């Protein structure tokens, strides 16, 4: 049976933490930043974790489990 390929879009967007959780970037920080408050932009810079409901799909895209 052939090896499963990792989705190249997913490997650029997600990464694993040391405990096995999946890290992702926050949305809404690409463009139209002039109208957004500084504190809001700073808050969007931080990494977030993938929701439990989406975890299985992302793991499959990354070729894990």
N, C-alpha and C positions, 0 to 999 in steps of 0.2 A: 504494500500500500504506500502511495507517495506521501511525502511530508506535506503538512498544511502550510500554506503561505500566510505570512503576517500581512494584514492590510496596511499598505504603505501610508495611507492617510491617518490611520489610527496610531501608528507608531510615532508619528510626528506630534500628535496631539495629547497623548496620554503617557504617563510613566508610573511605575510602581514605587510605593514607599517601602521602607524596611519591614513593615508589618504585613505587607501584601495588599494594602489598599491601593486604589487607583487615583492618581492625582490628575487634575485638569486645570486649565486656565479659565478665568472668568470671562464671560461674554460682555459685549457692549463697551469695549475699550479700543476699537480699531479706528473709528473716524467720528466726525462731529463731536469733537472733544471740547470745543470752545464754550458751548452752552452747559456743559456738565460741571458741577461744583468740584473744587480741588479735593475735598475730602472723599467725594464719591469716586473720583478717578483713582485716588490712593487705595481705597477699599477694593476696587476692581483689579488692582495689581496683584493681590494675594492669590495664591493657589487655593483651589477648593477640591473636595473629594467627590468622586462620582457617586451618584445616588445608588442605594441598594437595588432599586428596581432595574437600573441600567447596567449594573455591574457584570451580570452574566453575558450580556451582548458584547460589552467592551472586551471582556476576557476572551471571548470567541474570536473577535477581530484581531486581538493581539497574539492569538495562537496559543493561549494558555488554557489549561484544563480541557 
